[in-house]
Amino acid sequence: MEICWVVQKDYDPKLGIGAEKMKELCTVWGAHSSWRQCQTDNCVVEDFSEARRLVDRDFNLKTNLWTHEENYDDLGRPGALSLHKIAIDKTLQDKDDLVALALAGARYDLVMCIGFDISFHKDITDKLELHEHKRYLSAIANIVRGFNQTQFVFIDLLDDPSENFDGLENITCDNIQNVLTLVSEL
């Protein structure tokens, strides 16, 4: 069984099991901004200007850097760069995290998602912020739905998942200790 971690861009592994333990178990995916704390093996950058900055600093030589194929020519066709064709709304929040989830969902049997909050926040009062929050939850649910042969485990959620995830058979929520026990038995 092929397994991986996907870390949310703001996840701090020092508050959990630690980056070293994560890497001992399997490959780690996430947004490029998670690399410093999580030593992410596969980093995603969707924004062209940010991709340009990273390639100019040879970040693509330190890790497996992924970006959309439409960025490739304008980046000067660098050698050590992984490309994808995932179509995602560029206006979504945390699009690097979403693409990392989709890339992992396409490649692994079990995707362990840590740092993600997939609960609905009833306390959001700003209409635009609420709209963006709903779009984000919907995007994650669509990714999970689109890779129905992959099991997604969301770890250490503070609240129940939003109703977007009702009826999806390939999603579970659990705590880190149970997940580590499961993984050790694979």
C-alpha angles and dihedrals in degrees: 000000000000113000137177144169124241113197123200112238095253097043114130110205091196087072090054134025098322132250093266093057091047092052091047090059101044149313119316122219128188150120116309088250090065093060099088095054101030102030086228114207094207117035125189126209120175102170110090097215091050090047089051091051092049095047091047088056091048091243087146088066093056098051141003100280118198127197137158114281091238088071095055103086094042089051089059095257096278116201103227100053129111118217133205136187099213110143111217130163105261091213094063118110117249093010092165089060091048093051091047089054091050094046091049092045089056093051110035139058094216124031115190108203116199130181094020121129109206097167123112112250107220091181094069106110102172107094096215093048090048091050091051091047091053091048091052093050090047091051092053091047090050091052091050090046092048094056099045093158090061122079113223117200116193109202131217099352114185093213138017117285116266120263088261086083098049111123096015106130096193098064130082134168122215144149124268096251093056091046092051090049091050093048092049089057095053 
